[in-house]
């Protein structure tokens, strides 16, 4: 670089100053500071829900911050939308949004404003040449004419990555780019990233894989609860320090007392295999709250879905009490056997937003509220009233639409719906996602009361403090398998994180 | 490198086509069936010419439908728009306006209907179903107003010539259908807007985040559909030598059917013009063949529905296996 004079300050490629952003009264970002130098790879770390994604979305113009300032090369900028941010050289590559399956690889790489054209006519030769250049930079041999939807997931990631390169990004934000790559491919990717860094590109690298961060990155910033905790050189840090900064200190008396678990086995799972689930065996007891943790994609949600009959499994058995579930299960059969699921995506999988509380609760209980195919309004209203009273659902009445309720009360409707089936085993996927702290405490209390009443609760959570606080026992999954099991009373975040990253005991 | 691979690649392409081509095979089987039934009539020059003449206007409307369906939407108002355009042109000419003016105003009307659809859907976020159902309803109403509920006729002979005349013994609407199809195909294939339409139809969110102007592209797709539908409607009025408020309405269902049939032809399962034309061919051959066999005319509509169900079910099975 030519700017060798240390006294003249080289402006940061990208700087975020005192960014505040809140949604529905919840602070997602409170005074976040991030500064990324030209020609560095900067790791952005934090637990799920720490605010990394929100920060990335503010930087790329998807969200507008409530207050604070974004500077690009020392100048204050405001990005009205993604296109404006792209033109300023800021490009984010999202793990979940990668490719368009129905068009060719070449077109995927040169999408949108990158498409070379003269007078509105696509210049195919030029397009293919430039697409090929990007693939060459990545050492990828992918046929340009193939439909992107026909590629393997790895190749699809590479195509998405080639697209980011094609936009001539000066600030490149990568969100878990290695999630579906093999070791060789990761090596290739790292080589490319280092080359880009040496060419003066600033790279923000969001990852859960700490080993990668220490291998690749120059500096790191750790976020927790919507705040930036620390920024320092990677060489001056170590994994232990990073983990303890990510974890911080857990909240106080959010969680009720444990100790309702019995020794009576309520659920036995043996040798379960299926999509993203490999050879999983465990037992759960009557009155126990069993927490299941693991990184995103570790198979924890899929495990719950198999148990609830919502996803097929290839081999293995599930036994409730003494009764084995049929080998080709359905949600209906699982419910009849006493297994109920409160799903992860409340708004799309848990409730019908446009229907009333009463109709939502009736939905999962049609057998018990109807006879000879005729639904009884009296019976529906009875179970609805009981559910609303037991769970203290705050609403104008049983006829209010669920879409008008707060997140916490919506979650209670899902619970009420399932509890009316009197399940022996209640599965909950992210029981408190998007719920304010006060209602969280209520949900934890409800879970414990259910357990005290003899129900077995199996809850997946990506928040470690929650996992420890609400559970009696914790199972951690890594790449589809159980990588560790621990009594919650003696668990701590660091141990669980080690299991999450798949490290041996 | 590309030249040496060319034969191998062509072989691959043919293999893929046969594998994918259940719908094409269906068209061939239909042709063979009707030929076997009436070898004296079915494949004669006169009858093939008849088939082409009969499907030419459907081909134009189906081309319009293909554009919006590439974007992942659909347009229920294409048939009504074509009726209105025919009626407007007719009313103008009866009122003494020159032919060029009558046609221009009719095209403008189609453009405006398409523009309204586009604004409602792309900018006011109505679903395509609701928006085009509503515009269809109003447009039919306008067409009744323009025709005063009657059938307009007595158009200038030069105008009727557009729909009834021949060039090199082939009816003129066939040329129109050919030229419009080629233009739509080329726009879809070679222009930036065409490729944006494909990208949006594949995944709206990825397109938006990649800087594709999704709203403008959808607006344009509906506008094009409105304009092209109007061309079809004007030609239909010329061919019939008359214009009524409902004469284009059958073409709406048949155009959607043709595009659906065409979607089964290619691997990505997207709407595509070549496939649409095969779909138009199936519908045309069927209706002509059944006519020749003296089968009740309404049966063709029943059979068309069944064929769509078969084709879409089969293509669904194919993707599920993958």
Interface residues (C-beta under 8 A of the other chain):
Chain A: X82 X83 X86 X94 X97 X98 X99 X100 X101 X102 X103 X107 X111 X112 X113 X114 X115 X117 X120 X121 X122 X124 X147 X149 X163
Chain B: X190 X191 X192 X193 X194 X195 X196 X198 X199 X201 X202 X203 X205 X206 X207 X208 X209 X210 X211 X212 X213 X267 X268 X269 X270
